[in-house]
Amino acid sequence: MSAVKRYFKPLFTAAPSILWAYFSWMKYYSLHPNKKDISYRYRKLHKLIAKVTDYLNGQIIVEGLENVNNIDTNFCLIGNHISDFDPLAIMTIFEKPVTFVGKIETLKYPFIGTALKSISGAFIKRDDLKQTLKVMMRVQKEMEEEKKNWCIFAEGTRLKDSSLKIADMHPGTFRVPMKAKIPIVPFAIIGSDRIFKSKPIYKKYPIHIKFLKPITYDEYKDLSTEEIAKYVQAQIQKTISFDLRRKDFDLMKKINGNKYNPL
């Protein structure tokens, strides 16, 4: 079945909401973010993204959210990256503003790029060190101002397959939240890579997200960025390999029956 047929029904159902949002406020706020407070812009986007996730038969299963809710300041989420849908899955969960650091190429994606830009996301050119440093200095400043939370996918690229070992996490990713002295919350995500695939067609597409124990400034202040990167990577890999993969397999079999074959 082609991708067009795969998404015809959900997109046909969702099209009025998406198109109205895109042309009535998403595009406008992506160009004029200072016209409305981040809380207002994010609240509107959160409601829209929740609808889009439902239209695409996504089912978000969240664990460890109490690890985030118990933090009394702003924080930085750092996790693995397997799909362009990952930011949308995070936005489906959080009602309070969370924005993202992503590659500059994301801006070319009509919906996702505009959505992230409308909530003041930060976009880096991976081959331009000067531009990257400038963007990350802005991110650090906003982390220190405590107006919103941030999410960074520390591998720097999508793995594209939940069954594979996650890529090495870039130590430089951790420098900004460490300088801002805010809690780092590792998270593991699995299953989002199925959402945009045209085959096979499932009844539901479970996406498991597990938030791990936050790492506070007092806990990491004496560590190097290389040490914290290796620690976070190991915790995320352990969670995926020995917890989420089994849960994902069992739920996919339960929901989709014999149609599900991961091999």
Residue pairs with C-beta under 8 A, 6 or more apart in sequence:
1 198
1 199
1 201
2 198
3 196
3 198
5 198
6 198
6 199
6 201
7 56
10 55
10 56
10 57
11 18
11 55
13 55
14 51
14 52
14 55
17 48
17 51
18 48
18 52
18 111
21 44
21 48
22 110
22 111
22 114
25 44
25 118
26 45
26 114
26 115
26 118
27 114
27 118
28 35
29 35
29 36
29 41
29 118
29 119
30 114
30 117
30 118
33 41
33 117
33 118
33 119
33 120
38 97
38 99
38 119
38 120
38 147
38 148
39 96
39 97
41 118
41 119
41 120
42 91
42 96
42 97
42 98
42 99
42 119
42 148
43 95
45 91
45 115
45 118
45 119
46 91
46 92
46 94
46 95
49 88
49 91
49 92
49 115
50 92
52 88
53 60
53 88
53 89
53 92
56 195
56 205
57 202
57 203
57 204
57 205
58 85
58 89
58 92
58 192
58 195
58 204
58 205
58 207
59 204
59 205
59 206
59 207
59 255
60 89
60 92
60 93
60 207
60 209
61 206
61 207
61 208
61 209
61 247
61 251
62 93
62 209
62 210
62 211
63 208
63 209
63 210
63 211
64 187
64 210
64 211
64 212
64 213
65 93
65 211
67 185
67 211
67 212
67 213
67 214
68 75
68 77
68 185
68 211
68 214
71 183
71 185
71 214
73 146
73 182
73 183
74 143
74 146
74 147
74 148
74 149
74 150
74 182
75 149
75 150
75 182
75 183
75 184
75 185
75 214
76 143
76 149
76 150
76 151
76 152
76 176
76 177
76 180
76 182
76 183
76 184
76 185
77 90
77 98
77 149
77 150
77 151
77 152
77 185
77 187
77 211
78 151
78 152
78 153
78 154
78 169
78 173
78 174
78 177
78 184
78 185
78 186
78 187
78 232
79 86
79 151
79 153
79 154
79 186
79 187
79 188
79 189
79 236
80 153
80 154
80 155
80 159
80 166
80 167
80 188
80 189
80 236
80 240
81 153
81 154
81 155
81 156
81 157
81 158
81 159
81 189
82 158
82 159
82 160
82 161
82 162
82 189
82 190
82 192
82 193
83 158
83 160
83 192
83 193
83 195
83 196
84 106
84 109
84 112
84 158
84 196
85 192
85 193
85 195
85 196
85 207
86 153
86 158
86 189
86 192
87 100
87 102
87 112
87 115
87 116
87 151
88 112
88 115
89 189
89 192
89 207
89 209
90 98
90 100
90 151
90 209
91 98
91 115
93 209
94 149
96 148
96 149
97 119
97 147
97 148
97 149
98 148
98 149
98 150
98 151
99 116
99 119
99 120
99 121
99 122
99 148
99 149
99 150
99 151
100 116
100 121
100 122
100 150
100 151
100 152
101 121
101 122
101 123
101 124
101 135
101 136
101 139
101 150
101 151
101 152
101 153
102 116
102 121
102 122
102 123
102 124
102 153
103 123
103 124
103 125
103 126
103 156
104 123
104 124
104 125
104 126
106 112
106 113
106 116
106 121
106 123
107 113
107 117
107 123
116 123
117 123
120 148
122 135
122 136
122 138
122 139
123 135
124 131
124 132
124 135
124 136
125 131
125 132
126 132
126 156
136 175
136 176
139 150
139 176
140 176
140 179
140 180
142 148
142 150
143 150
143 176
143 177
143 180
143 182
144 180
144 181
144 182
150 177
152 173
152 176
152 177
154 169
154 170
154 173
154 174
154 229
154 232
154 233
155 166
155 167
155 168
155 169
155 170
156 167
156 170
156 173
157 167
159 166
159 167
159 193
160 193
161 193
162 190
162 191
162 192
162 193
162 240
162 245
162 248
163 245
163 262
165 237
166 233
166 236
166 237
166 240
168 229
168 233
169 229
169 230
169 232
169 233
170 229
171 224
171 225
171 226
171 228
171 229
172 225
173 229
174 184
174 225
174 228
174 229
174 232
175 225
177 184
178 184
178 217
178 220
178 221
178 225
178 228
181 217
181 221
182 217
183 214
183 215
183 216
183 217
184 214
184 215
184 220
184 228
184 232
185 211
185 212
185 214
185 215
186 211
186 212
186 215
186 232
186 235
186 236
187 209
187 210
187 211
187 212
187 236
188 208
188 209
188 210
188 212
188 236
188 239
188 240
188 243
188 244
189 207
189 208
189 209
190 207
190 208
190 240
190 244
190 245
190 248
191 205
191 206
191 207
191 208
191 248
192 207
194 202
194 205
195 205
195 207
200 259
202 252
202 255
202 256
202 259
202 260
203 255
203 256
204 255
204 256
206 248
206 251
206 252
206 255
208 244
208 247
208 248
208 251
210 239
210 243
210 244
212 235
212 236
212 239
215 228
215 231
215 232
220 228
223 231
249 262
252 260
252 262
253 260
